[in-house]
Amino acid sequence: MKVSEIMNKAFVIEEKITIKEAAKIMSDKNVGGLIVMRGEKITGVIAESDILKNVSSLGKKVSDVMNKRVIAIDKNDSLENAAEIMAQNKIKRLPVMSNEELVGIITATDILAHCEAVDDNFFFD
């Protein structure tokens, strides 16, 4: 199965917004992470865990706390490859790209729900 078959819409924010604003967007959209962009370029990913680690500094900019080491995957890659990338890098979400353009996001939960060959221990060994 391909990543494009189960990916979700990626919610995008600008890096200059505050952590509190990002938390509000996550809550409103019911998502655990947001893609941070400057123009057309991905500059980071902010997850719920990043916000919780900085709960006493909600006025900080997202760019101060986001994960800047972004690993993305092509929409035509397999779920098995996505799972391998996540496991090797100890991450739970991957931006999905097509011709260098963001087209979605895939999470570890998405993969576990759709891939019989991967179990939950695969991600957390």
Secondary structure, DSSP 8 states (H G I E B T S, - for coil): -BGGGT-B---EEETTSBHHHHHHHHHHHT-SEEEEEETTEEEEEEEHHHHHHTGGGTTSBHHHHSB-----EETTSBHHHHHHHHHHHT-SEEEEEETTEEEEEEEHHHHHHH-TT--HHHHH-
